[in-house]
């Protein structure tokens, strides 16, 4: 009897990564259904200025990113991530009914900030959990898969918004109620589907994420990635401005969420393949390519005068997200000490959050004072800075397959 020679079995993506992907899918479906309509709801229905919208969007995203630093540290201290995931996704789910119930902009603002607070609580522990369970040789693929599944929800949400806007004859409040169910599904998946890794540790000594003693434990190459990520964020303001740009083309209000759907589908289709590719080639090259795509997107959106050209620019925006987000996360995971991964993602997001607030405030001011083209042209100019920085980013050793 003969036996066939065979090579080693391929390394499989862990079940926990798949489950976290589905959790992200349902929550993003809920969030993006709302986000695809919220800029129009606030600016057109409630009379908010674009500058004020920029401040809100910047503050909302900054809230999420800044809170991540403390949730990341807490997850490192506890040695377990699931409880914080439940808290973060639970808070976000509870905020969803506030949007259709809102009678004033203040309620919408509060709901948006609470929703992003939940995102902040869960973000760093989730990324750290992916890093904990991902085999080093397929870490880029694991981050890319979770990001792709997240983005499936991100384009399903706007598509659902389009269909529901037609069904309910452009009643935004009625449509916003449909964001509640998928949000609570994601909480159920966390509770019953996500498992801690077998080697999860017991609580140890809590280390403040901002204490000098803790900060000194991170190597210089990690700090370079933090600064690089922050400058990338400065060039990329809130996607709410993409929605407003689409509205300027004269699109029917029911079709405007299609802009976010196009961005998200391109993001989703590109994130996983780019993640797989990043496990085999120099990640700095892919990140630089992503920034070149961002510059092209900004230039096209700045010059656009038609629906087709705006949607093409939006598609390029999604492609640049696919080339940058998962790669930056993998770079953080590989340059940070294993015992401080929660802290590492938290610090990374703290800096990114501050720069996101700054970027969206500047974008809103430019839009109101100088028009939409100036906003996108400024983004293109700023993107040259992180593009040049890619040349000096740390070159990471590739894992053997």
N, C-alpha and C positions, 0 to 999 in steps of 0.2 A: 504494500500500500504506500503510495507516494503522497507527499503533502506539498502544497504550493507555497513557494516562498512569498512572503508578503512584507511590505515595509511597515513601519510603525503606524498605528491608527492615528488619523488626523485628530488634532486637539479640538474639542467641541466647545462652543460658547456655553458657559454655565447656565443652568435653569434660572438662577437668580437674576442674571442679566436680562434674560427674556421676559421674566415677570416684571422687572422694573421698566422694561420697554413698554409693556402693555399698560402699566400704571401711568406712565408718561403720556401714552397715546390718548387715553380717556380723559386725563386732566387737560391736556392741550386742546383736545376737541372742544371741551367746555370753555376754556379760557379764550381760545381764538374765535369761537362763535361770538363771544362778547366783544373781543378786541377788534374784530372786523367791522363792527357797527358803532363802537363807542366814540371814535373821533367825530363821525357824522352826527351822532346823537348829541354830543356835547357842543360842537361848534354850530351846527345848523339848528337843532331843536332847542337847546338851552342857551345859546348865545355866547358861549365861551370864546375868547380870542385864541388865535393860534399860538401866541406867546404863552398864554396861560396853559394851553394844552401841552406845550413843550415842557413847561415847569412840572406839570402833573406827571407826564410820562417819564421825565427824568427822575423825579422824586420817587415814583412807583418802582422803577427798575433799580434805582439806587437803594431803596429800602430793602428789596430782595437781596441784592448783592452784599450790602453791609451786614445784614442779619446773618448771612451765611458764615461770617467769620466766627461768630459766637456759637452757632449750632455745630460748626465743624469742630471747634475746640471741645464742646460738650460731648460730642460723639467719640472723640479720642479719649476723653476722660472716662466715659462710661464703658468704652470698649465694645459697645453695641450701637447699632445705627437705627434699628427698626422703630423704636419708640418715637424717635424724632421724626422719622418719615411719616408715621401715623399722625403726629401732631401737626406737621406742616401741611400734609394733604387734607387733614380734617379742617383746619382753619380756612384753607382756600375754599373747600366745599361749602362751608357755612356762609361764606361771603357771597356766593352766587345769587341767592334770592334777593339780595339787596339791590341789585342792578335794575330788575324790572319794577321793584317796589319804589324806587327813588322818585321823589317829587321835586327835588332841588339838586343843583350841581354839587352841593356839599355832601349829600348822601352818596352820590356816585363817586366822588373823590374819596370818601371814607371807605367805600366798598373796594375801590381799586387798590388803595393802600393796604387794606387787610388781606386782600387776595395776594398781593406781592409779599406781605409779611409771611404768609404761609409758604410761598415759594422760597423765601429766604431760609426758613426753618428747615426745609427738606433738602435744599440744593446741595450743600457741601456733604452732609451725611450720605446722600444718594451717590454722589460721585465717588466718595471714599469707599462706599460699599462695592461699587463696580470695580474699583482698583483692588480692593481686598480679594475679590473672588476671581478676577480675570487672570488667566495664565499669562506670564510676561510676554511670551512669543506671539500672542494674539490680542494684546492690550488695546492696540489701535482699533482692531476690528470690533472689540467689545464696546468701546466708547462710541464708535461709529454706528453700531447696530442700535444702541439705546437712543442715540441722537436721531437716527432715521425713523425709529418707531415713534418717538416724540413728535417728529415732524409730520408723520402720517396723520396724527391727530390735528396738527396745526393746519393742514390743508383740508381735512374733513370738516373742521369747524366752519371755515368760510363757505364751503360748498353747502353745508347744511343751512347756513344763514341765507344764502341766495334762494334756496328752495323754499325755506320758511317765509322769507319776505314776500315771495310771490303768492304763497298760500294764504298768508295773513294780510295781503294787500298793503305792504310797506308799514305794518304796525311793528315798530322796533320793540316796544315793550312786550308784546306777545311772544316775539321770537326769543327774547332774552330768557324767558322761562325755561326754554328747552336746554339751557346750559346746566341746569341743576342736576339732572339724572346722571350724565357721564361723570360728573365730579364725584358723586357718592359711589359710583362703581369703582373708581380708582382707589378710594379708601378701603373698600371691601377687598380688593385685590392685594393691597398691602397687608391687611389683617390676616388673610387666609392663604396667600400665595407666596409671600416673600419670607425666606429663611435666612437667619444669620449664618455666617460661615462657621464651620465646625470649630475653628480655633479662636472664636471670639473671646476676648479677655474680660476679666472682671474689672470693676472700677478701680482706678488708681488715684494718683495725686493730680488734682486739677491744675493745669497750667494756663495762665491767662494768655490768650493769643497775642496780646499786645505787649506782654512783658519782655524786656530786653533780653533776659536769659533765654526765653523761648525763641525770639527772633534770631539770636545768634546761632541757633542750631541749624538754620537753613543755609545751604551753600550758596556761593555767589551766583552759580548758574541758575538756581531757582529764582533768585531775585531778578535776574535779567529777564526770565520768562514772565514774571509778574509785571515788570515795567513794560515789556513788549505787549502783553495782553491789555494793559491799561491804555496804551497809546492806540492800539487797534480799536478799542472801544470808543475812544475820543473821535475817531473818524466815522463811526457808525452810530447815528442817532436812532431814535425810536422808529419802528416800522409804522407808527401812526402817520408819519409824514408821507409814506407811500400811499396810504389810503386817501389822504387829502389831495395828493398829486393826481391820483386817478379820478377823483371827483372833479378836478379842474378841466378834465377833458370832456365833460358833459355826459359822462356815463349815467344811465338810469341808476337810481339809488339802490335798487335791488341787486344790480350787477356789481356794484363797487367791491363787496367782499371777495369777488373773483380775483382781485389784485393780490390779496393775501393768500388765496388758494394757489395761485400760480407760483408765488414766491416759495411757499411751503412745499409744494410738490417737487420743485427743482431741488430744494434743500434736502428733502427726504431721499430722493433718488441718488443724490451725489454723496451724502455724508458717509454711508457705509462703504461704498467702493473706495472713496478717498481714505477712509480709515484703514481698510485692508492694504491699500497701496502704501500707506505711511509706515506700515510694519516692514516694508521691503526697501523703501528708498528714503533719501534724506528728507525729513519732515520740514526742514527750513525751505526747501525748494517748493513744496506744496503750499506752504503758508504764504510765500512770496507770490505764487501764482494766484492764490485767493485774493491777495491785496490788489494785484493788477486787475483782476475781474471786478473788484469793488470800484476802482477808479473808472473803468469802462462803464459800469452801471451808473455811477454818479454823473458822468459826462452825458450819458444818454438821457437820464431823467432831467438833467438841467436843460437840455436842448429840446426836449420832446414837446410836440404840439398836437399829437394825435394819440388816440387810444392805443393803437398798435405799438408805437414807439415807447409809450409809458409802460405797457405790459412787458415789452422786451427788456426794458431797463429793470423792471421788478424781477423778472426771471434771472437776470444776471446777478441781482442782489442775493437771491436765494442760492445761486451757485457759489457765490463767494462765501456764504455762511457754511455751506457744505465743505468747503476747502479749509475753513479756519477754526470752527468751534471745537470739533472733536480733536483736532490736532493740538490745539492749545491745552485742552484737558489732558491729553496723553503726555504732553510735555511737562505739565505740572506734576502728574503722577510719577514720572520718571526722574525728575530732578529733586523731589522732596524725600526726606527720610520716611521710611515706611510707617514708623510709629507716630508720625505727625501729619498724616495725609489729610485728616479732617481740617486741621489747622491750615495746612497748605492751600487747600481749595478755598477755605474761608478768607485767608489773606489775599489770595488772588482775586476773589470776588469783591473784597472790600475796596481795593484799588480800582477795579473795573467799575464798581458802583459809583464811586466818586466821579470818575471820568464820564460815565454814562449820564449822570445828572448835568454835568457841565456841557456835554455834547448836545443834549436835548434842549437846554436853555438857550444855548447859542443858536441852534437850528431854528427854534421858534422866533427868536429875536430877528434873525436874518430874514425869515419868511415874512414877518409883518413889516419890516422896515425896507427890505430890498427885493422881496419877491421870492417865489419858489426856486427859480434857477440859481440864485445866489447861494441858497442853502446847499444845493447839491454840488455846485462847483467848489464851494469851500471844503466840502467833504473830500472831494477828489484831490485837492491840493494837500490837505492834511494827511491823506493816506500814503503820500510819498515818504513820510517819516518812518512809520513802521516797516515799510517796504525796504528801506535802506538798513534798518536795524536787523532784518533777517540775516544779512550777511555775517553778523557778529553773534548771532544766537548760538547757544551751546549745541554742538553736534553730538547726538545721542547714539550710544552703541546699539546696534541692531541685535535682536535676539535670534538665536538659532532655531530653525523650524524643524 
